[in-house]
């Protein structure tokens, strides 16, 4: 397995590197990264890695958690020192360790011995990375008595009840053994056992038992009770294990047997026969993820107590909430903000912390939020299925034609067709070749995104704009088209490049015009396509490809209609001198787009990148001017210096991609926002403060429009002050694995993404991508109450 994985990784390395690399020269992984674990105190386990010369570890790929009840890890998980910043070709901006690194796992000893599951991944300088490693190690601890239920507490009776079932709660199951994931996955009934009994007339006790090497998600469960006059309340989950999951990102899971009390709300006190239906999901550790499972258990309930249901549970038949609201004071909030501003890494990587996820709705009797479980996911066309996804993609692609990046290309293509006076058959050929170019380009980009996501990368649409080299190439392309529209140079006779792309009679010109339209549309992907793309990213590759093709068909549709509907072609304006004027006017949107992309590039790689690409544009303009003069005077030798200058200009895009990212900005901003971090979000939520999370990027047109019209408005800032909410901004301009995980967890295909978390610990509410002031302010008001 190790050799196969390393070989596959080696195929991805540059050929020039592999020419001098022999996989057999690599150290065995346990010699490259020597792991040692030791309990230095009852509340502290130290993990150290001795790293061989020429090797390094990724900080964000390291973690540790107990797999039994011998040690209860603290909420912060494994604490690691800051590493050396590094731009990695696989993970983007990361931190790495060389030589030696020591991490601390704080917590509480509950037995004389525990077993830890430790995860890490590293690479060799020669350009080959090891696959992710998992080790289960035994650690001797100072003896500590197990925690007992407090006498008289609501859950005190369930410890004994758990013992009657065979054990006493979380941590009491069998140990997860190393190497368990090497076996074939178990049937779901064996992998995840579920049972329930009546604790008393007012409570059920549910027991989940994952098999060794399997784990259960806390936040992907819901429960429904079928009994006359009785309904289920909020389950009281015990503390779980923070876990970075390959499917859902940062989550809370249970590797061992767990007992979950489920309170009942009764309108009749007498005994009843009831059916409890539980829906839950789990995974094989480092293996497959099972689809949601549903189990039903028949339970005989004794007589109970009639009592009014809490407001938070009223009307809820299926709930999955914590049952304990955060009640942080102002000092708690201030402390959390101070930690966040100082970059305190002690918070858990789980952004919701002890606040579980959704499985169902809660209601408070008002019409403000009737089903927050639906609000907690972005709009997706699940109910309409493939037909609605294709329709949304088609409409989104159609509207791309009016974006400033695309409109000049389409206008020139249509006007070039009118000017050329082509026959009906020729017009149809133009339309079909242009459409083929658009569809091929969208299919290639879509397949790249799907392949990266299948490989475990949390990629969304627009990922190409996170690459500075691609943005720099777009700057040069926009500037070149603008220069050609302005008449600086021409190609193939009297037609300049912009007009030549639009009016060339050959299939090649039509095809690559379609490709160009797709490329320049990259920064202008409209937000209402999010539902269709979300559907594509969760569907099979074949269905996803259909959605991407529908998006391309929408972009090509206007030109298709002109080519195939004679009535539309007849309405085109007659050729004349005005077309030359229009062509020159259309150059200026291209210049403005190039300037905006240069600004994005500056945000990604600093002013050095802006200067470098500006030099590239100037050299390119000189090269194109020289080419035009050489074309007029004739002779290929006259063109050679211009071609050399053109290659030098194009090399600026490659040079920009090699520049390091600038240092991170300060932790506070003029608008009072704080930078997003998973641990910071958790700290704020534990402190009981509402949080407005804005996931944005400098290359996202919709993000910037929303920030200018809504998020920088006085109404929004007043609402933040009035509700005591924190405004948290995540910048996805560059690759950021932490933000990518947040987007993946919310099934978002890209930015913008706006999530408002209430102060009482409830689920976050996802707002529309096209944000207005009323929607944002109303969401903050709901979060505060």
C-alpha positions in Angstrom: 0.0 0.0 0.0 2.8 2.4 0.9 4.7 1.7 -2.3 1.6 2.1 -4.4 0.6 5.4 -2.9 4.1 6.8 -3.1 4.3 5.8 -6.7 1.0 7.6 -7.5 2.3 10.6 -5.7 5.5 10.4 -7.7 3.5 10.6 -11.0 2.2 14.0 -9.9 5.7 15.5 -9.3 7.5 17.5 -12.0 9.4 15.4 -14.5 12.5 17.3 -13.9 12.4 16.4 -10.3 11.6 12.7 -10.8 14.5 12.4 -13.2 16.8 12.5 -10.1 14.5 10.8 -7.7 14.5 7.1 -6.7 11.6 6.1 -4.4 13.9 3.5 -2.9 16.1 6.3 -1.6 13.3 7.4 0.7 13.5 6.6 4.4 10.7 4.4 5.8 8.1 6.7 7.2 8.8 5.7 10.8 12.4 6.6 10.4 11.7 9.9 8.7 9.3 10.9 11.4 10.1 9.2 14.8 7.0 9.5 17.1 7.2 9.5 20.9 4.3 9.9 23.4 4.6 10.4 27.1 2.3 11.6 29.9 4.3 14.3 31.8 1.4 15.0 34.3 -2.1 13.7 35.0 -3.5 16.4 32.8 -0.9 16.5 30.0 0.4 14.2 27.3 3.3 15.3 25.2 3.8 14.0 21.6 7.1 14.6 19.9 8.3 13.9 16.4 12.0 13.7 15.5 12.2 14.7 11.8 15.1 13.5 9.7 17.1 15.9 7.6 15.5 16.7 4.3 12.0 15.9 5.5 9.2 18.0 7.0 5.7 17.6 8.6 2.5 19.6 7.8 1.0 21.3 10.9 -2.6 21.2 9.6 -2.3 17.4 9.0 -1.4 16.6 12.6 -3.9 15.6 15.4 -4.4 13.3 18.3 -7.4 12.0 20.3 -8.0 9.2 22.8 -9.7 6.1 21.6 -10.8 4.8 25.0 -12.0 6.3 28.3 -8.6 6.4 29.9 -8.0 10.0 29.1 -10.5 12.8 28.5 -8.9 15.3 26.1 -9.6 19.0 26.6 -11.6 21.1 24.1 -8.6 22.5 22.5 -7.3 19.2 21.1 -3.6 18.8 20.2 -1.8 22.1 20.8 1.2 22.7 18.5 3.7 25.6 18.2 3.7 27.9 15.2 5.5 26.4 12.3 7.5 27.8 9.4 5.2 29.4 6.7 5.5 27.6 3.4 3.7 27.8 0.0 2.9 24.2 -0.8 1.9 23.0 -4.3 -0.7 20.6 -2.8 -2.1 22.6 0.2 -1.3 26.2 -0.6 -0.3 28.4 2.3 0.7 26.0 5.2 3.0 25.8 8.2 5.6 23.1 8.4 8.1 21.6 11.0 11.6 20.4 10.5 14.1 18.9 13.0 11.8 18.3 16.0 8.4 19.4 17.1 6.6 18.8 20.4 2.8 19.1 20.8 0.7 19.0 24.0 -2.6 17.2 24.5 -4.2 18.6 27.7 -7.0 16.8 29.5 -7.9 14.6 32.5 -6.6 11.2 33.4 -9.4 8.7 34.1 -7.4 5.5 34.3 -3.9 4.3 34.6 -3.5 3.8 30.8 -4.9 5.1 27.6 -4.6 4.7 23.9 -4.2 7.6 21.5 -4.9 7.7 17.8 -2.3 10.1 16.3 -2.5 11.5 12.7 0.3 13.2 10.7 1.6 13.6 7.2 4.9 14.8 5.8 7.0 15.0 2.7 10.6 14.7 1.5 12.4 17.7 0.0 13.0 15.7 -3.2 9.3 16.3 -4.0 7.5 13.1 -2.8 4.9 13.1 0.0 4.0 10.2 2.2 0.3 9.2 2.5 -1.5 10.3 5.7 -0.3 8.3 8.6 -2.3 7.0 11.6 -0.7 5.4 14.7 -2.4 4.0 17.8 0.0 4.2 20.8 -0.4 3.2 24.5 0.4 5.8 27.1 0.8 5.2 30.9 -1.1 7.7 33.0 -1.2 8.6 36.7 -4.1 6.8 38.1 -7.3 8.9 38.3 -10.8 7.8 39.4 -13.5 7.7 36.7 -15.9 10.6 36.7 -19.2 9.8 38.3 -22.7 11.3 37.9 -23.6 13.9 40.4 -26.2 12.6 42.8 -29.5 14.2 42.3 -28.7 15.5 38.8 -31.2 14.7 36.0 -28.8 12.1 34.4 -27.7 10.5 37.7 -29.9 7.5 37.2 -28.6 6.7 33.7 -25.1 5.7 34.9 -26.7 2.7 36.6 -29.0 2.1 33.7 -26.0 2.1 31.3 -24.4 -0.5 33.5 -27.5 -2.6 33.3 -27.1 -2.6 29.5 -23.5 -3.7 29.8 -21.3 -0.6 30.3 -21.5 2.9 31.6 -21.4 5.5 28.8 -18.9 7.0 26.5 -15.5 5.4 26.7 -16.8 2.1 27.9 -16.8 0.3 24.6 -14.0 -1.8 23.1 -10.8 0.0 22.1 -10.4 1.0 18.5 -7.6 -1.2 17.3 -4.8 -0.1 15.0 -5.1 -1.5 11.5 -8.9 -2.0 11.7 -9.4 0.0 8.6 -7.4 -2.5 6.6 -10.3 -4.9 6.7 -13.4 -4.8 4.5 -16.1 -2.5 5.8 -18.6 -4.2 8.1 -22.3 -4.4 7.4 -23.9 -1.3 8.9 -25.8 -3.3 11.5 -22.5 -4.6 12.8 -20.6 -1.4 12.4 -23.2 0.7 14.4 -25.4 -1.0 16.9 -28.4 1.0 18.3 -30.7 0.2 21.2 -33.1 2.1 23.4 -34.9 1.4 26.7 -37.2 3.5 28.9 -35.2 5.0 31.8 -38.5 6.2 33.4 -41.8 7.6 32.1 -40.1 10.9 31.2 -36.9 9.8 29.6 -35.5 7.3 27.1 -31.9 6.1 27.1 -30.4 5.5 23.7 -27.2 3.6 23.3 -24.9 3.7 20.2 -22.1 1.2 19.9 -19.7 1.8 17.0 -17.5 -1.2 16.2 -13.7 -0.9 16.8 -12.3 1.3 14.1 -15.6 3.2 13.4 -17.0 6.4 14.6 -20.4 8.1 14.9 -21.2 11.7 14.0 -23.0 13.7 16.7 -24.3 16.3 14.3 -25.9 14.1 11.7 -28.6 12.5 13.7 -32.3 13.1 14.3 -35.0 11.3 16.4 -38.7 10.9 16.1 -41.0 9.4 18.6 -44.4 7.9 17.6 -46.6 7.8 20.8 -49.9 9.4 21.5 -49.5 12.5 23.6 -45.7 12.1 23.9 -43.0 13.6 21.9 -39.2 13.7 22.0 -37.2 16.6 23.4 -33.6 17.6 22.9 -31.1 14.7 23.3 -28.4 15.3 25.9 -25.2 14.2 24.1 -22.1 13.7 26.3 -18.9 15.4 25.3 -17.5 14.0 22.1 -14.1 14.0 20.3 -13.2 16.9 18.0 -12.3 15.3 14.7 -11.2 16.5 11.3 -13.2 14.5 8.9 -12.5 13.9 5.2 -16.2 14.1 4.4 -17.6 16.9 6.6 -14.5 18.8 7.9 -14.3 19.7 11.6 -16.9 17.7 13.4 -17.6 16.0 16.8 -17.7 12.2 16.8 -17.8 9.2 19.1 -15.4 6.3 18.6 -16.7 4.3 21.5 -20.0 3.3 23.0 -22.1 6.3 24.1 -25.4 6.6 26.1 -27.6 9.5 25.2 -30.6 10.5 27.4 -33.6 11.6 25.4 -36.2 13.6 27.5 -39.9 13.2 26.7 -42.6 15.9 26.8 -46.0 14.4 27.8 -49.5 15.6 27.5 -50.8 12.3 29.0 -49.4 10.7 32.1 -50.4 7.1 31.5 -48.2 4.3 30.2 -47.8 4.1 26.4 -46.3 1.9 23.7 -44.0 4.0 21.6 -41.8 3.6 18.5 -38.5 5.6 18.5 -37.0 6.1 15.0 -33.4 7.2 15.0 -31.5 8.5 11.9 -27.7 8.7 12.2 -24.5 8.5 10.2 -21.0 7.2 10.8 -17.8 6.2 9.1 -15.0 3.7 9.1 -11.9 5.4 10.4 -9.7 6.3 7.4 -12.2 4.3 5.3 -15.7 4.6 3.8 -18.5 6.8 5.1 -21.9 5.0 5.4 -25.1 6.7 4.1 -27.6 7.8 6.8 -29.0 4.8 8.7 -32.5 4.6 10.2 -33.4 2.2 13.0 -36.7 1.9 14.8 -37.1 0.5 18.3 -40.4 -0.4 20.1 -40.4 0.8 23.7 -42.9 0.3 26.5 -43.1 3.6 28.5 -44.3 3.5 32.1 -46.4 6.3 33.5 -44.8 9.7 33.6 -45.3 13.3 34.4 -47.3 15.9 32.4 -45.2 19.1 32.1 -45.1 22.0 29.8 -42.4 21.7 27.1 -39.6 24.2 27.0 -40.1 26.8 24.4 -37.0 25.7 22.5 -38.6 22.3 22.0 -42.2 23.2 21.3 -43.6 21.6 18.3 -40.4 19.7 17.5 -40.9 16.0 16.5 -37.3 15.5 15.5 -34.5 17.4 17.2 -30.8 17.3 17.7 -29.8 20.2 19.9 -27.5 20.4 22.8 -30.2 21.3 25.4 -27.8 23.7 27.2 -27.7 27.3 25.9 -24.6 29.3 26.2 -25.0 32.0 28.8 -21.7 33.9 28.5 -21.2 37.2 30.2 -19.6 40.3 28.7 -16.3 39.2 30.3 -16.5 35.9 28.5 -17.1 37.7 25.2 -14.2 40.1 25.8 -11.9 37.2 26.7 -12.9 35.3 23.5 -12.3 38.3 21.4 -8.9 39.0 23.1 -7.8 35.4 22.4 -9.0 35.7 18.8 -7.1 39.0 18.2 -4.0 37.5 19.7 -4.2 34.4 17.6 -4.6 32.0 20.5 -4.5 28.5 19.2 -6.0 26.8 22.3 -9.5 26.7 21.0 -10.8 23.5 19.3 -10.7 23.2 15.5 -14.4 22.4 15.7 -16.1 25.8 15.1 -19.3 24.8 16.7 -17.7 23.3 19.7 -20.3 21.9 22.1 -23.1 23.1 19.9 -24.2 20.2 17.8 -25.5 20.3 14.3 -28.8 19.8 12.8 -31.0 16.9 12.1 -34.2 18.6 12.6 -36.2 21.7 13.4 -37.0 23.6 16.5 -39.7 26.3 16.8 -40.5 28.9 19.4 -44.1 29.5 18.4 -43.3 32.5 16.2 -43.0 32.7 12.5 -39.4 33.9 12.6 -37.7 30.5 12.2 -39.9 27.5 11.6 -37.2 25.2 10.3 -33.6 26.2 11.0 -32.3 22.9 9.8 -33.3 24.0 6.3 -31.8 27.5 6.8 -28.5 25.9 7.9 -27.7 24.7 4.4 -27.3 26.8 1.3 -30.1 26.7 -1.3 -29.8 23.6 -3.4 -32.2 22.2 -6.0 -32.6 18.9 -4.2 -36.4 18.9 -4.5 -36.4 19.7 -8.2 -33.6 17.3 -8.9 -31.6 17.2 -12.1 -34.2 19.1 -14.2 -34.2 22.2 -11.9 -30.4 22.1 -11.6 -30.1 22.1 -15.4 -32.6 24.9 -15.7 -30.8 27.0 -13.1 -27.4 26.4 -14.8 -28.9 27.3 -18.2 -30.3 30.6 -16.8 -27.1 31.4 -15.0 -25.0 30.9 -18.1 -27.4 33.0 -20.1 -27.0 35.9 -17.7 -23.2 35.7 -17.9 -23.5 37.3 -21.3 -24.3 40.7 -19.9 -21.3 40.7 -17.5 -18.6 43.3 -18.4 -16.0 40.6 -19.0 -18.1 38.7 -21.6 -20.3 41.3 -23.3 -17.6 42.8 -25.5 -16.7 39.3 -26.8 -20.3 38.4 -27.6 -21.1 41.8 -29.1 -18.1 41.6 -31.5 -19.0 38.0 -32.5 -22.6 39.0 -33.3 -21.7 42.2 -35.1 -18.9 40.4 -37.0 -21.5 38.0 -38.2 -23.7 40.9 -39.3 -20.9 42.7 -41.0 -19.7 39.6 -42.9 -23.2 39.0 -44.5 -22.8 35.3 -44.1 -25.3 32.8 -45.5 -27.8 31.0 -43.3 -25.7 27.8 -43.4 -22.5 29.7 -42.7 -24.1 31.5 -39.7 -25.2 28.1 -38.3 -21.7 26.7 -38.6 -20.3 29.8 -36.8 -22.8 29.3 -34.0 -22.1 25.6 -33.6 -18.3 26.0 -33.5 -18.6 28.8 -31.0 -20.9 26.7 -28.8 -18.4 23.8 -29.1 -15.6 26.0 -27.8 -17.8 27.1 -24.8 -18.9 23.6 -23.9 -15.4 22.1 -24.1 -14.0 24.8 -21.9 -16.7 24.5 -19.3 -16.4 20.7 -19.3 -12.6 20.9 -18.8 -12.9 23.3 -15.9 -15.8 21.2 -14.4 -13.9 18.0 -14.6 -10.8 19.5 -13.0 -12.9 20.7 -10.1 -14.6 17.3 -9.7 -11.3 15.5 -9.9 -9.7 17.7 -7.2 -12.8 17.2 -4.9 -12.7 13.5 -5.5 -9.0 13.6 -4.4 -10.0 15.2 -1.1 -9.4 18.8 -2.0 -12.3 21.2 -0.9 -12.4 23.0 -4.2 -15.2 25.2 -5.4 -16.0 27.1 -8.6 -13.5 29.9 -8.9 -10.5 27.9 -7.6 -8.5 29.0 -10.6 -8.7 32.6 -9.5 -6.8 31.6 -6.3 -3.8 31.0 -8.5 -1.8 34.2 -9.0 -0.3 32.9 -12.3 -3.7 32.4 -13.8 -4.9 35.9 -12.6 -1.7 37.5 -14.2 -2.4 35.6 -17.4 -6.0 37.0 -17.4 -4.6 40.5 -17.0 -2.4 40.1 -20.1 -5.3 38.6 -22.0 -7.7 41.4 -21.2 -5.1 44.0 -22.0 -4.3 42.3 -25.3 -8.0 42.2 -26.4 -8.3 45.8 -25.4 -5.3 46.9 -27.4 -6.6 45.0 -30.4 -10.0 46.7 -30.1 -8.2 50.0 -29.9 -6.4 49.3 -33.2 -2.9 49.0 -31.8 -2.4 45.8 -33.9 -4.3 43.6 -36.3 -4.2 40.0 -37.3 -4.7 38.5 -40.7 -5.4 41.5 -42.8 -7.6 44.4 -41.9 -9.4 42.8 -38.9 -7.7 43.4 -35.5 -7.5 40.7 -32.9 -10.8 41.5 -31.1 -12.7 41.8 -34.3 -10.8 38.9 -35.8 -11.9 36.6 -33.0 -15.4 37.7 -33.7 -15.5 37.6 -37.5 -13.1 34.9 -38.6 -14.8 32.5 -40.9 -12.8 29.5 -39.9 -14.0 26.9 -37.3 -10.8 27.5 -35.3 -11.6 31.1 -34.8 -15.1 30.4 -33.7 -14.0 27.5 -31.4 -11.4 29.6 -29.6 -13.7 32.5 -29.3 -16.0 30.2 -27.3 -13.0 29.1 -25.1 -12.1 32.8 -24.6 -15.7 33.6 -23.5 -15.5 30.9 -20.9 -12.1 32.0 -19.6 -13.0 35.7 -19.3 -16.3 34.7 -17.6 -14.3 33.2 -14.7 -14.4 36.3 -12.5 -18.1 36.9 -13.2 -19.7 33.7 -12.2 -23.1 34.8 -10.9 -24.2 33.8 -7.4 -27.6 32.3 -8.4 -25.7 29.5 -10.0 -24.8 28.3 -6.5 -27.7 25.9 -6.3 -27.0 24.2 -9.6 -23.3 23.9 -8.8 -24.1 22.6 -5.3 -26.2 19.9 -6.9 -23.4 19.1 -9.4 -20.8 18.7 -6.6 -22.9 16.2 -4.8 -24.1 14.2 -7.8 -22.4 11.6 -9.8 -19.6 12.7 -12.2 -21.9 12.1 -15.3 -24.7 14.2 -13.8 -22.3 16.9 -12.7 -20.9 17.1 -16.2 -24.4 17.7 -17.5 -24.8 20.6 -15.2 -21.5 22.2 -16.3 -22.5 21.7 -20.0 -25.9 23.3 -19.3 -24.0 26.3 -17.8 -22.0 26.5 -21.0 -25.0 26.1 -23.2 -26.6 29.1 -21.5 -23.5 31.2 -22.2 -23.6 30.2 -25.9 -27.4 30.5 -26.3 -27.6 34.1 -27.6 -25.2 33.4 -30.5 -26.9 30.0 -31.2 -30.3 31.9 -31.5 -28.8 34.4 -33.9 -27.3 31.7 -36.0 -30.4 29.5 -36.1 -33.3 31.9 -36.0 -33.4 34.0 -39.2 -35.8 36.5 -37.7 -33.3 37.5 -35.1 -30.4 37.6 -37.6 -32.6 39.9 -39.8 -33.0 42.4 -36.9 -29.2 42.9 -36.5 -28.2 46.4 -37.4 -26.7 47.1 -40.8 -22.9 47.3 -41.1 -21.4 50.8 -41.1 -18.8 53.1 -39.8 -20.5 53.0 -36.4 -19.2 49.5 -35.9 -15.6 50.7 -35.8 -16.6 53.3 -33.1 -18.4 50.7 -31.1 -15.4 48.3 -31.3 -13.1 51.0 -29.9 -15.6 51.8 -27.1 -15.8 48.1 -26.1 -12.0 48.2 -25.5 -12.5 50.2 -22.3 -14.4 47.5 -20.3 -11.5 45.2 -21.1 -9.0 47.7 -19.8 -11.1 48.2 -16.6 -11.3 44.4 -16.1 -7.5 44.2 -16.5 -7.0 46.9 -13.9 -9.4 45.1 -11.5 -7.6 41.8 -11.9 -4.3 43.5 -11.3 -5.7 44.8 -8.0 -6.8 41.2 -7.1 -3.2 40.1 -8.0 -1.9 42.8 -5.6 -4.0 41.5 -2.8 -2.7 37.9 -3.5 1.0 38.7 -3.9 1.5 42.3 -3.1 2.6 45.4 -5.0 5.6 43.5 -6.5 3.2 41.3 -8.4 1.2 44.4 -9.7 4.5 46.0 -10.9 5.6 42.8 -12.5 2.4 42.3 -14.4 2.4 46.0 -15.4 5.8 45.5 -16.9 4.5 42.5 -18.7 1.6 44.5 -20.2 3.9 47.2 -21.4 6.3 44.7 -23.0 3.4 42.9 -24.6 2.1 46.2 -26.0 5.5 46.9 -27.5 5.6 43.4 -28.9 2.2 43.7 -30.5 3.0 47.1 -31.9 6.2 45.8 -33.4 4.3 42.8 -34.9 1.9 45.2 -36.6 4.7 47.2 -38.1 6.5 44.0 -39.2 3.2 42.8 -40.8 2.9 46.0 -42.9 6.5 46.0 -44.0 6.6 42.2 -44.6 9.2 39.6 -43.7 9.3 37.1 -40.9 12.8 38.1 -39.7 11.3 41.5 -38.7 8.9 39.7 -36.4 11.4 37.6 -34.5 12.3 40.4 -31.9 8.6 41.0 -31.4 8.0 37.3 -30.8 10.8 37.3 -28.2 9.3 40.3 -26.5 5.9 38.6 -26.4 7.4 35.5 -24.8 9.1 37.7 -22.2 5.8 39.4 -21.5 4.0 36.1 -21.0 6.8 34.9 -18.7 5.7 37.6 -16.2 2.6 35.5 -15.4 4.9 32.6 -14.5 7.1 34.9 -12.4 4.1 36.2 -10.5 3.1 32.7 -9.5 6.6 32.2 -7.9 6.3 35.2 -5.6 5.6 34.5 -1.9 2.3 35.6 -0.4 2.6 38.8 1.7 2.5 38.7 5.5 -0.9 38.4 7.0 -2.7 41.6 7.9 -3.4 42.7 11.4 -6.1 40.9 13.4 -8.5 43.8 13.3 -9.9 45.9 10.5 -11.4 49.4 10.0 -14.9 47.9 9.8 -14.4 46.3 13.3 -14.2 42.8 11.8 -11.9 40.0 13.0 -10.3 37.4 10.7 -12.0 34.0 10.6 -10.5 31.0 12.4 -12.2 27.8 13.4 -11.0 28.0 17.0 -11.9 31.7 17.2 -15.4 31.0 16.1 -15.8 28.3 18.7 -14.5 30.6 21.4 -17.0 33.3 20.5 -19.8 30.8 20.5 -18.8 29.3 23.8 -18.9 32.9 25.2 -22.5 33.2 24.1 -22.0 36.0 21.5 -23.8 36.1 18.1 -21.4 35.8 15.1 -21.9 37.0 11.5 -19.4 35.1 9.3 -18.6 36.5 5.9 -16.7 34.2 3.6 -15.4 36.4 0.7 -12.6 36.8 -1.8 -11.2 39.8 -3.6 -11.8 38.2 -7.0 -15.5 37.6 -6.2 -17.6 40.3 -7.9 -20.7 39.5 -5.9 -18.8 39.6 -2.6 -17.5 43.0 -3.2 -20.9 44.3 -4.3 -22.5 43.0 -1.1 -19.8 44.4 1.1 -20.1 47.8 -0.5 -23.9 48.0 -0.5 -24.8 46.1 2.7 -22.0 45.0 4.9 -20.4 48.5 5.1 -23.7 50.3 5.6 -24.6 52.2 8.8 -27.7 50.0 9.2 -25.5 46.8 9.3 -23.0 48.3 11.7 -25.7 49.6 14.0 -27.2 46.1 14.0 -23.9 44.6 15.0 -23.6 47.1 17.9 -27.2 46.7 19.0 -27.1 42.9 19.0 -23.5 42.6 20.4 -22.5 40.4 17.5 -19.0 39.9 16.2 -18.4 40.4 12.5 -15.9 37.7 11.3 -14.4 37.7 7.8 -12.8 34.8 6.0 -10.6 35.8 3.0 -10.5 33.1 0.4 -8.6 35.1 -2.1 -5.7 32.7 -1.7 -6.0 29.0 -1.0 -6.9 28.5 2.7 -7.6 24.9 3.9 -9.5 26.2 7.0 -11.9 28.3 4.9 -12.2 25.5 2.4 -13.3 23.1 5.1 -15.9 25.7 6.4 -17.3 26.0 2.8 -17.4 22.2 2.4 -19.1 21.8 5.7 -21.9 24.1 4.5 -22.0 22.4 1.1 -21.2 25.7 -0.5 -19.6 25.6 -4.0 -17.7 28.9 -3.4 -18.0 32.4 -2.1 -19.8 34.4 -1.0 -21.1 32.5 2.0 -22.8 34.3 4.9 -23.6 32.4 8.1 -25.1 34.0 11.2 -24.7 32.0 14.5 -27.1 32.9 17.4 -25.9 33.6 20.9 -27.9 30.7 22.4 -25.8 28.0 20.7 -28.3 27.1 18.0 -27.5 26.3 14.4 -26.1 28.9 12.1 -28.4 30.5 9.5 -27.2 30.6 5.9 -28.2 33.9 4.1 -28.7 34.3 0.4 -25.7 35.1 -1.8 -27.3 38.2 -3.1 -27.5 40.0 0.3 -29.5 43.1 1.1 -29.5 45.2 4.3 -32.9 44.1 5.5 -32.0 40.4 5.3 -28.7 40.9 7.1 -30.1 43.0 9.9 -33.1 40.7 10.4 -30.7 37.7 10.7 -28.7 39.5 13.4 -31.9 40.4 15.3 -32.9 36.7 15.2 -29.5 35.6 16.4 -29.6 38.0 19.4 -33.0 36.6 20.5 
